[in-house]
């Protein structure tokens, strides 16, 4: 089992409308999802039809990660809004 944490304001749809039975609870504006391991971040988002309003960055166990990384038991995943930078 792993935990996926995301800001509810990033969701394009209500968590209650997502596909399948997802175990979750709320902490302030965050949704904490309890998900099975063995799938990539991208596959998990697609499988449960977790639709996001904007581009995000995956952070797995405190490190930025690719969406194709396979998740294992105990992983903690956060989806954070992508922030652009550059020169001005």
C-alpha positions in Angstrom: 0.0 0.0 0.0 1.2 3.5 -0.8 0.0 7.0 -0.1 -0.7 9.6 -2.8 -1.2 13.2 -1.5 -2.5 15.9 -3.7 -4.1 19.3 -3.3 -7.9 18.9 -3.9 -7.8 22.2 -5.8 -5.7 20.5 -8.5 -8.6 18.0 -9.3 -10.7 18.6 -12.3 -13.5 16.6 -10.8 -14.7 15.6 -7.3 -12.8 12.8 -5.6 -16.1 11.1 -5.0 -16.7 10.9 -8.8 -13.5 9.0 -9.6 -13.4 5.5 -11.0 -13.3 2.5 -8.6 -13.2 2.3 -4.9 -10.4 4.6 -3.6 -9.6 4.7 0.1 -9.0 8.4 1.0 -9.2 11.0 3.7 -8.8 14.7 3.9 -6.2 16.9 5.6 -7.0 20.5 5.1 -7.1 21.0 1.3 -5.2 17.8 0.7 -6.6 14.5 -0.4 -4.7 11.4 0.8 -5.3 8.3 -1.3 -4.3 4.8 -0.2 -3.5 2.9 -3.3 -2.0 -0.5 -4.2 1.6 -0.7 -5.3 3.1 -2.2 -8.5 1.9 0.4 -11.0 3.4 3.7 -12.3 2.1 7.1 -11.3 0.7 7.6 -14.8 -1.1 4.3 -14.8 -2.6 5.0 -11.4 -3.9 8.4 -12.5 -5.4 6.8 -15.6 -6.8 3.7 -13.8 -8.7 5.8 -11.2 -9.5 8.5 -13.7 -7.8 11.2 -11.5 -8.2 14.2 -13.8 -6.1 17.3 -13.0 -6.7 20.9 -13.9 -3.0 21.7 -14.6 0.4 20.1 -15.1 1.9 18.6 -12.0 5.2 17.3 -10.9 5.5 13.9 -9.1 7.5 13.8 -5.9 8.1 10.3 -4.7 9.7 9.9 -1.2 10.9 13.5 -1.3 12.5 13.3 -4.8 11.1 14.5 -8.1 10.3 11.5 -10.2 9.1 10.4 -13.7 5.5 9.5 -14.1 6.6 6.1 -15.4 8.3 5.1 -12.1 6.7 2.0 -10.7 5.5 2.5 -7.1 6.3 0.1 -4.3 4.9 -0.5 -0.9 5.6 2.3 1.5 6.1 5.0 -1.2 4.8 8.4 -0.5 3.8 10.3 -3.6 2.9 14.0 -3.8 1.6 15.7 -6.9 2.5 19.4 -6.9 1.7 22.1 -9.3 4.3 22.6 -11.9 6.0 26.0 -11.5 7.7 27.7 -14.5 10.8 29.7 -14.0 13.3 31.5 -16.1 14.9 34.8 -16.8 13.1 38.1 -16.6 
